[in-house]
């Protein structure tokens, strides 16, 4: 029997509990999931502070902590190409075959629909709090951010001095007068 494989693509800056809840739900619907780490070429920016490798580590350890069988997922870094007409082909080139696309992004949904893929809207869990933007905002404001992320994300950010990195990236440069 052919396996049903779905794909979820996100920046995961950083991996948070919402990502993990969505992945758990998707794994109830498919045999395997491809997790695309989007904008893989971008890091060390306020909106995208972590490298693709760091995000892969966060995701991999978070899935291990949830006891997800490693044979049920693939984690693949995906660079942006900023060429919408060929983006679906680019994704297909980077990944194992898949039949279901999970996305809430209108452009992603449109592009994959045009190519004949089944597109499903994943459930959003407490989107007000469970977003990378909110995690980064709380880190910068010295508010409780750890409740929003898996333990693996906390450990990795501590290991790479991620809080300090984010705070350094938030400082506006002082120009010469």
Steps between C-alpha positions, in 0.01 A plus 500: 500500500627847409571727793306823537753777539424863583714811507505799736731792428576774752779730609489363856676805647511339757322165527207552741218297651260596221728335244513186709121484545447543124754229420340262750159561337640451147660171610149381591405546132810381310759223522794739463556873514757714325586802713646772281716749685421808291724796425796273574748748357406774746632536855633758741218744420244623751211321325716195416764471773575126487681296235334216313728257686394640837132474406551142379659415835207661688248307291683168508543503878143623558366209292724258690371640830143433376602140420424543130645209303786645286387285206183714482664835420755675284639842591626685194645852476344701216648816361272772364521551126260797466368368169144390569436339159766233566492480879290181514749330264783619725331347808432174315867483397612523865261250654371145484170474309194629689130526429362733766616854572424655840506878498310800623690731263270615216782517244634154589147358483441660160831385349462138611130490404589617149741206476225253595595431863248446776541795735377493858487781751674381818331591827647800677551467872480817711643704212497815714775352718643211299692680229866559436436876508354475851786279622757747366305798641489342847872420490578863416261628769645264764157338537426129547561343158601151613136397554442544125774267375609138542780427746728423203465860376587637844808276520623589153452874550701474820769294325544750213448816709188560294345749743812715487508469120140616471556790737815606312309488172229725647742783582477778246830601349626839607601698195772759502373854531 
